Amino acid sequence: MKYFQQERECASYDAMRALQSERLVQTVRHAYDAVSFYRESMAKKDLMPGDIRSLDDLSKLPFLTKDDLRENYPYGLLAVPRSEVVRIQSTSGTTGKRVVAFYTQADLDLWDECCARAIVAAGGDKDDVVHISYGYGLFTGGPGLNGGSHKLGSITLPMSSGNTERQIQFMCDLGSTILCCTPSYAAYLAETLIQQGLRDKIALKAGIFGAEAWSEEMRRDIEDKLGIKAYDIYGLTEVTGPGVSFECSEQTGMHVNEDYFIAEIIDPNTGEVLPDGAKGELVLTSIAKQAFPVIRYRTRDICVLSRKPCSCGRTLLKMSRLMGRTDDMLIIRGVNVFPSQIETVLLQEGYPPNYLIIVDRVNHSDTFEVQIELASEMFSDTVREISARESELRASMRSMLGISPKVTLVAPRTIARSEGKAVRVIDKRKI
C-alpha cells in the first residue's frame, strides 16, 4: 500500500473499537472540563465523564445541533486557550449566524492526514499535480485538500474558485492530474473544455469532488466528459472539513476515518440509533480534535453505513453517498422532494445537470416548477418538440416524485453556473 495507507486503515474491528473507546473517553473528559456547554448538557442527562467508559456508552450522550453551535458563537465551544489556536474556518452563514471552527496545529496535522488519505485513495502520490478549485479563505474545501496535497508531497496548484479561463490554462500547461472541486464546477469545467476544443489537451486522471450532494448519474457524466475516475469526499466545517470520509477505487461508498471520527445513523424523528444498513441521519463525533471537539453532532445528512468488506483492503466503515438532507428536503403539497431526485431524472433522460427548482405558494396552494437547461444540440428543436420534451419530463418526474411539477426548458447556458456550492432551489414560501 502507498504511504498514507496506514495500519489504522486496515485495523481489525476490535482494535478500532478499542482505539475509538479510548479516544472517546478522553474527548468527553476534555470537552467537559473545558466547555461549559458540554458540562451543562451532560448535567441535564445526569451524566458525568466517568459514566462514559467505552464506545458502548456513546448513545448516553446528548446530541449537538447547528443551533447549539450558532448560539455559542463565537468562542462558546472553544476547548483550548486562544493562544493555542492557529486557524479558524467558517461556514457561509447563508441560513443563519455563521459557525466558526477552531484548530490547533495538531488539529491541522490531523486534517492534513485525512485529506492525504483521500488523495492516495484516488490514486495520487508525490508525482501528481493536484489542481484545487475549491474556494480558499474561510471555506474549508481549498485549505483541506491543499493541506492533504502538501502532506503527500504532490505539486499543489492552489487555484481557488473562479476565473475558469485561467483554470483551464493552468490545467493544460502544468499537466494537472487530479482535480479537486465541487461536482457542479467539475461539470462546468468539462463543458467549457469541450466547447473550446481543449478536451484532448488535459492530463487529468482523477477528480475528488465534494461539498454538495451529487448523483451517480452526474458522476458518470463527469467521468465520460473529462476522461477521469471521479471520487467522492465528505466533510463539514463543524467537524473539521473535507476528509471525514473518502471514496476508494471501488466507488461503493466513502471510508470514514474512524480513528478520528465516530459515525452513527439515527432516526431523524426519534433520535434512536439505527443498525448498520439502515437509512437515516448521520451523527458524527470527533475523537482527536483539541480546539473544537464535537460530540454527537447531527449533520442532517441522510445516508447508510456499512461494514461490508472492501476490495481495496481498507477495513474502515463505509458511508453511502448522500441521499439528501433532513433540512433541505422540500415538502410540496405533502410530498417529500429532494433535489437529487430531480437530477437523477434529468441525467437518465439525457439532459445536462443544470436545473433550478422554484417553489411558491399562491392562494394557499404550493406551486412547483423545474427549470431545465437544454443541451446545445436540443436548442434547435421546434416549439412542438420542446413541448413534447417538457411533457415527457413531467411524466418522468411524477413517476419519481409522486407529484407533477411544471417543467420549463430554457436555452443553453442561461441557468447560472456555480464555482462553489450550486444553488438548486428557490423556495419563495420562506421569503
N, C-alpha and C positions, 0 to 999 in steps of 0.2 A: 504494500500500500504506500501511497505518497506521504509526504511529510506531515500533513495535518490529519491523516487518518490515525489518530492517537488510540492508545489502548482503551480509553474510556468509551470510544465509539463502538467498540466490539466487546465491551464488558458483559459478563453474564447478567441475567435478570436479577439474581440475588445480590450480586456485587453492586449493581447500580442502585437497587433499593437501599442497600446499606449505606452507600455514599449519600443518597438523597436524604435518608433519615438523619444522618449525622449533620448534614448541612442545613436541613430544615430546623432542627433543634437550635443550632447556632444562630440562624437567621431570626427565629422567633424571639430568642433572648435579646439579640442585638436591637431589633425593632422595638421591643417592649421597653428596654432600658433607655433608648434614645428618643423615642417619638411618643408624645402624649396621646396622639390619636389612637395608636395601637393599644396603649395601656387602657384607655377608656373603652374602646370597642371590645377588647377582651373581657374587661370587667363586667360589661353588660351580659356576657355569657358565662360569668362566674368562672373565668379561666385565668390561670397563672402560667408563666412559661414552663414550669415544671410539669404541667399537665400534658405537654406535647413532648412525647418521648420517642416517637418514630413516625414514619410515613402513615401508619395506620390511624394516627390522631389528627391528620390534616383536616378532615371534614368537621372537626370540632370548632375550627377557627372561623370567625366571621368573614364575609365577603368584603372586598374593597371595590368601590364603583368609581366611575369617572366623576360623578357628582362629589364624592369624597375628595378626590384629587383637586377639583376646582375650588371646593370650599376651604381647602388648606393651602391655596395658592398665596404667596409663592414658596415660603420656607417651612410650612407646617409639617411636611413629611420628610424633611431633611434629617438624616440619621447620623451625620458626622459634623464636626465643626466646619464652618465655612472655609476656614484656612486650608482644609484638606480637599476642597472641591477645585477641580481644574477645568471643568467644562459643563455647560448646560446645553440641552436641546429642548425643543418645544413643539407642541402640536400647533396646527394652524389657527385654532380658536374660532373656526367658522361656525360652530354650533354653540358657542358659549365662551366662557373665560378660558384662556389658554391653560394647558397643563405643562409645567416646567419640570424636566427631569435633570437630576444632578449626577455627576460622575467624578469619582476619584481616578487617579492614574491606574489603579488596579482594575477599576470598572472598565476603563477604556481598553486595557490589555485583554480583558475577558471578551469584550465586544469584538475587538480585532480578531481574536481566536475564532469566534463563532462565524464571522464573515469569511475568514480564510478557509474554514472548513467548507463553506458553501461554494467558494470558487474552486477548490480542489474537487468537490463532488461533481462540478460541471466540466471537469477535465482540465482545469487550469494548473499551471505551475509557474516557476520563476521565469520561464522563457516566453510567457504570454504578454500581450499588450491589452490591458484591461481599460476599456473605454467607459467611463462613468458619466452617464447623462441624467442621473438623479439630481435633484436640486441639492445645493450645499446650504450653508448658513444654518438656521435653526432646525430645518427639516433633517431627519436622521438618515435619509436614503444615501445622499452623497458621502457624508462623513463615515458612515458604516462600511460601505464597500471600499471606500478609499483606504480605510484602516486595514481591512482584510487583505487588500491587494499589496499594501506595504508589508504586512506581516509575512506574506508569501514570498515577497521579493520580486513580484512582477513589475513590468513597466506600467505605471499608472497615468492615465490621461484624465485629469480632473475637469472634465468638460462642463459639468453642471448642465442645467436645462436651458433651452432656448438656442437661438442662432443656428438653425438647422443647416444652413449652408456651410457654416464653419464646422459643424459636427461631421458632415459628410466629407469635407475636405481633409480633416484630420484622420477620419476613418480610412480613407483611401490612401493618403500619403504616408501615414505612420503604420499602416497594416494592423489595425485593431483586430484582435482575435476573439475577445469576449466583451459583449455589450451589456451594460447594466443600466436599466431604466424602468419606467412603468411600461406595462404591456401596451397601453394605448399610444405611448410615444414611440415604442418599437414599431407598431403598425404604421404610424405616420412616417417614420424614417424609411421603412420599406417602400411605402407608397411613393415617397419622394425620390428615392434611389431609382426605382423602376421608371418613373416619369422622366427623370433626367438621363436615362440610359447608362447608369453607373453601376447597375447590379453586379456586373462581372468584374468590377474594379475593387471589390472589397474582399477581405480575407477572414471575415468572421467565421467562427466555428460553433460558438455557443452564445446564449444570452441568459442573463439572470434577471428575471422580471418580477416585480412585486409592487407593494404599496396600494394596490387596488385589486378587487376581485376580477378574474378573467376566466373564460370558459375553455374547455378542452378544444372546442372548435376554433376559438381565437388562437390558441397555441399552434394548432396545425396550420392555420392560415399564415401566421408569422414565420413558422419554420419553412414553409414552402416558398414564401416570398424572399426570405433572407438566406435560405440555404443553410440553416443552422439547426442545432438542437436547443430548445427553449426550456429553461429550468425555472421552477417557481421558488420563491423565497418569501419567508413570512417574518414579521416582527411588528412592533408598535412602540412608539416613543415611551409610553407609560412603563413598559417592561425593560426595554433597552434600545430597541431599534431593529433593523433587519438582521436576521441571523438567529432568531429564536428557533427557527426550523428552516430546513433547506431540502431541496429535491436532489436525488441522485439520478444516475443514468436509467434506472428502471422506470422513472416518471409515474410512480403509482402512489405518490404521497410524499410529504416532507418529513424528514427525520428531525425530531425535536432534540435539541442539545440538552439531554436530560441531566447531565452533570451540573448544569447551571439553572435549569428551569424544570418545574414540575407542572405537568399538564393534566387537567381533569375535564370531563364533559358533564354538564349538569342539565337538568330540565330547566329551561329559562323561566318557566312559570312557578315552579315549586322550589327550585334550588337543590333538588335531590340529585346526588351523584349517580350517574348512569354508567353501565358497564362498557368495556371496550366494544366497539362495533355499533354503538347506539349513536344516533344523530342528535346533537344538542349544542348548547353554548359552551365555548371553550373558556376555561378558567386557568390562569397561569400564576405560578408563584416563583419568584426569583430566589435562588438559594445560595448565591455567591456575591451578590452586589453589596457594596458598602454604603454608598451615599444615599441611594434611593431604593431600598428594598420594597417590593410589593408582594403582599400575601393574599392569595386567593382573589386575584383581580379578574373581574368579569369583563371579558373582552367584547362581548356582544357579537362575536363572530361565530357562525354556525359551521360545524364540521363534524368529522368522525375520527376517532383514534383507533389504531390497530397495532397489534404486536405480531402480525404475520411475518415470517422470515423474509428477508430481502436478499435478492441475488447479489447485491453489491457487497455484502459481507458485514454491513453495519447492523448492530443489534438494537439501535436506538428506536424508541417508539415512533410510529409514523402518524401524522395527521393528514387528513384528506385536504384537497384544495378547498378553499372556502365556498360554502354553498349559499352565502348571503349573510345578512346581519339581522339581529333582532331589532335594531333601531333604524335600519334603512328599508326595512320591509314596508311596502305600501299596502294599506288596506283600502281597497277601492270597491265600493258597493258590497262590502262584507267579504271580499275575496282577498287573500294574501297574495301579493305580487312582488317578485324580486326582479330587479333589472337584469340579472344574469339569465333569467328565463327568456327575456326578450332577445338578448344577444345570441342565445343558443338557436332560437328560431331563425334569426337572420343569417347566421353562418351556415346552418343546414340548408337554407333556401338559396344560398349563393350570393348573399348581399354583404357588402363591407360592414364591419362592426362600428359604424358611425351612426349614432341614433340619439334621440332626445325624447324623454318621456315627460309629458306635460299633464298634470292633474289639476283640476279646478273644481269648484262647487258652484253650480248655477241652480237657482230655485230649489235649494236644499237637496240637490242630487249631484253626485260626483260625475265629472266628465273626465275622459281618459283618452289622450291622443299620443300616438307614437310617430314622431317624425323620423324618416329613414332616408339616408343619403343614397342616391343611385350611383352605381358604378359608371364610369365614363362610357362603356360600351352600351349601357342601357339608356343613356340620355337621349338617344335619337328615336326612341320608341314613340309611337303615336299616342294621342290622348286616350284612345280606346285601349291600347296596350297597357298604358300606365294605370288606367282604371282597373283593368283585369289583374294586374300585379298587386294593386292595393287590396282587392277583394281576396286574392289567394293568401296574402299575408295575414289579413284579418282573420280568415278561417283557421290558419295555422296557429295563430296566437290564441284564438279562442280554444283550440284543442289543447294547447299547452297550459293556458292560464285558467280556463274555465270562465273567462269573461272576454267580451269582444271590444277592443279599442277602436277608435278612429285611426286609420292608417293614412299618413300623408307622405308621399315620396317627393323628395326635394332634389335640387340639382347637385351634381358632384361638388365637393369641397365647400359647401355652404354651411355645414354644421361646424362650429368652432373646434379646432384640434386642441388637444391638451398636451403640454410639455411636463405637467405634473400629474396630479390625480384628475382623471376625467370627470367632468360634470355631466351626469347622465339623466338627472331628474330635476324638474322644476315643479314643486308642489305648491301651487298658489293657495291651497287651503290653509297654509301656515303663515301666509304673508298678511 
